[in-house]
Amino acid sequence: MVEYSSHDWRKNTDDAIVKDNSGGGPTMKVNESSVIFTNPKTLKQEQVDVSRLVRVFVNNRDDLKRSVK
């Protein structure tokens, strides 16, 4: 395991993986993966680390219990 600073969220996702739900596909380490997408509001292509998406989900889950599934 890599040593992360106390404020680095990636320390919480070091053992997390991205799984292909279509069945038996490859898996990837979350801390080494990112998502590239077109922002529907700006129509610009953006890139976000998957570990950042996990952080946002966890932080918002309690505040938005009914809207996060």
C-alpha positions in Angstrom: 0.0 0.0 0.0 1.2 3.5 -0.9 1.6 6.0 2.0 -1.0 8.8 1.5 -1.1 12.1 3.5 -3.8 12.4 6.1 -6.1 14.5 3.9 -5.7 12.4 0.7 -9.0 10.6 0.1 -7.3 7.9 -2.0 -6.2 6.2 1.2 -9.8 5.1 1.7 -10.1 3.6 -1.8 -6.7 1.9 -2.0 -8.3 -1.6 -2.2 -11.3 -0.6 -4.3 -11.8 -1.8 -7.9 -14.0 -0.9 -10.8 -16.0 -4.0 -12.0 -17.5 -4.6 -15.4 -21.2 -5.5 -14.7 -21.7 -7.2 -18.1 -20.2 -10.3 -16.6 -16.7 -11.5 -16.2 -15.1 -8.4 -17.7 -11.8 -6.9 -16.5 -11.4 -5.1 -13.2 -9.3 -1.9 -12.6 -7.9 -0.3 -9.5 -10.0 2.8 -8.5 -6.9 4.9 -7.6 -5.5 4.3 -11.1 -8.7 4.9 -13.0 -10.6 8.0 -14.3 -13.8 8.7 -16.1 -13.9 10.8 -19.3 -17.3 12.2 -20.2 -19.1 15.0 -22.0 -20.5 17.5 -19.4 -24.2 17.9 -20.5 -24.3 21.5 -19.3 -21.1 22.8 -20.9 -20.8 20.1 -23.7 -17.1 20.0 -22.9 -15.2 16.8 -22.3 -14.1 16.4 -18.7 -12.0 13.8 -16.8 -12.6 12.9 -13.1 -10.7 10.4 -11.0 -12.9 7.5 -9.9 -11.6 7.9 -6.3 -13.1 11.4 -6.4 -16.4 10.1 -7.5 -16.4 7.7 -4.5 -15.6 10.5 -2.2 -18.5 12.7 -3.5 -20.9 9.7 -3.2 -19.9 9.0 0.4 -20.0 12.6 1.4 -23.4 13.2 -0.2 -25.0 9.9 0.8 -26.1 11.0 4.3 -27.2 14.5 3.1 -29.2 13.2 0.2 -30.5 9.8 1.4 -33.6 9.8 -0.8 -31.9 10.8 -4.0 -28.7 8.6 -3.9 -29.4 5.0 -4.9 
